[in-house]
């Protein structure tokens, strides 16, 4: 086995077909992503069977592009093949796992399974090809992962060591963005659309509830979706129980005001809990990952709060917050060096956990 530190990774947990090559868990050599956003826009959400079929269509072209960009001719220069084993959509995961197992077998390389959520955390270690070197995240650290399917806080005292502080008890923040965006008649995905609409709000006095803003580090967003639904019904002068889930014919100023109020509620809860966790844990670094981490308001709110406490904040650029294979390669490097290996019996683990809840 080569000890080059060069990892080729495959990611297909949801609706992004991705392959990347990363050196030593940090420097991106190639990073190719085929997005399915246009495919799922018509339904306003991901249809699992459609996603799996799209992965089948794009996996080999994406692999070939990533291989060419990395200049891979001799596969002996690759230390290992990393792949997302979960969590995610079973059919989507299986496409990537099958490709990774085939590559590992064909080129006599170790196969390294990676937790998708771990990948979102290790995206903070990544450097773009021409990006200057910078210090890696310092431990102990607090990581907030917030995406369409997951919202949680973990404490890390070292590599691959996680203590779960809190998680969503119902819906993830990203899922709430998508559902409320659809309710407001905004395009899919809802997160970027709500952020854009909110920026144009002339009146910013719409106040939404801040659920579970107390001592616990857990999150809840289902009630916030209900509150948004009631606000839309009030704006329309209709019965909330007779409304559908699709976009409502609201005036543009009302859409902007509701988007602003909703976004403020989500950002306030996420930032407040993350900053409190960092202070209580004496963290040196805060990492924010996952698709919702691309939200500029959330990034700025956490950065402003951490600055007063002298805590470093690392948020990957937006393209590395959403699903990609570079983050899987970064995590895969540390997993590989820790001796993680999988055999040909590796299969999808749709409900894979990163860490179990602990009491503080």
Order of alpha helices (4+ residues) and beta strands (2+ residues): beta-beta-beta-alpha-alpha-beta-alpha-beta-alpha-beta-beta-beta-alpha-alpha-alpha-alpha-beta-alpha-beta-alpha-alpha
